[in-house]
Amino acid sequence: MDIETNLSLLKKCNSTDEKFELLESTLKVVKLDEKSISKIVDLLNEPDTWIRDYISRFLSELKGEQARLAARCVSKFVLEEDLEIKNLASDILIRIGEPAVEYVLPYLKTDNPDLKKFVCDILSTIGSINIREHIVPLLDEKDFNVVQSAIEALGNYQDTSIIDKLLEIYNENDVHKPFVIDALGKIGDIQAMDCLLQFLDTEEDEFLQSAIIDSLSLNCDNMDIAKKLFDLIEVSAPEIQIIILKTVSAIAFRLEEQIVLPDPLRHLSYRALFDNDADIRAAGLLALGNEYREDDFPSIFNEIFQDNPDTQSLILQNLLYQNTPETVKLFFKSFCKAVSVRSQVSCDIDFISLLSYLWTETPAENKKATIEILIDTLFECRQSDFEPTLDLLLKLDKNLTLEYVKQYSHDSSDDFKQILNNLL
């Protein structure tokens, strides 16, 4: 097949469907050698956005020698003036990955700082540490953007050999500080962590303090560092307190440790559990510990209403395994009232359905407390939407459920009793 002739027919197609059929049929049968791949790559210059996107996906999925040939042909587009096409080529090269490095690397020798930064960003995202010696010299460039791109790349490579250089850059220029902080967090070894702690001791800017604390959470696996940060919570600004809590929780969780806020600081967990950031809410939940109190409930309910099965399961597991029957009853009664106020019955059902996964290990007294209070609440508050919950309880423990249903059904209306009889 003459691919050049066939692809030229695209311009004569009258509809997107015709273009799709012709392009798809051509690419299925054509031999993907250097010539044909070059012709396919040239379609990135087509004015039709749909064709460019289709070709981009096709080239990105090539493997082996074909991927290498595609990278060779696509690399020329880093010189493209059309920013949309240039970025599309960048995405293709990044998705091709390692085979693209040898064809992108020569463009680092350019005198154009914008192009140098663009190429460095591609290499940074590909993440090939084998080319670090080509990136390190960029740290001494005069252009701030090139230096920052190099810092980001070497951070992505987790290159420990540049830590001293990063420290030097941090002390010389405030503009680069956030990038150095991020890179050290990605590098993550003990020397990098020590540098971040030194920065935290001397840095007065709250934005940079937050960045340092956040960066420590990326790879730190040292509980002593977590405890040092934890000790700073009480004396830190309110905005910083939540960031510290997030970082400490991340480190502790990674090490399968637990740090619980003391009573005077428990309000920080409440504030965290109402944050928009899911990681901060998770940190707030972990910092409450395993034993819940009535004052904890509103913030815990807010997390339940986010419909995150992981945190919902953790909440329910802590409740059933670590708390007293009295707390279990109070929790479910308060929760059902909160559901009623919010009109989020579906969330109620989804959350309670998680009982199935935790029931076997639940202590007997908490099984009784759970079934009793849920049945009590069904009769008292929501006689119109009780079927899914009652059906679940019957599956968990039919005898115990029937026992409590009989106790609570004496004062119910005849219509409600009839519904129960039909269900049971």
Secondary structure, 3 states (H helix, E strand, C coil): CCHHHHHHHHHHCCCHHHHHHHHHHHHHHCCCCHHHHHHHHHHHHCCCHHHHHHHHHHHHCCCHHHHHHHHHHHHHHHHCCCHHHHHHHHHHHHHHCHHHHHHHHHHHHCCCHHHHHHHHHHHHHHCCHHHHHHHHHHHHCCCHHHHHHHHHHHHHCCCHHHHHHHHHHHHHCHHHHHHHHHHHHHHCCHHHHHHHHHHHHHCCCHHHHHHHHHHHHHHCCCHHHHHHHHHHHHHCCHHHHHHHHHHHHHHHHHCCCCCCCCHHHHHHHHHHCCCCCHHHHHHHHHHCCCCCCHHHHHHHHHHHCCCCHHHHHHHHHHHHHHCCHHHHHHHHHHHHHHHHHHCCHHHHHHHHHCHHHHCCCCCHHHHHHHHHHHHHHHHHHCCCCCHHHHHHHHHHCHHHHHHHHHHHHCCCCHHHHHHHHHHC
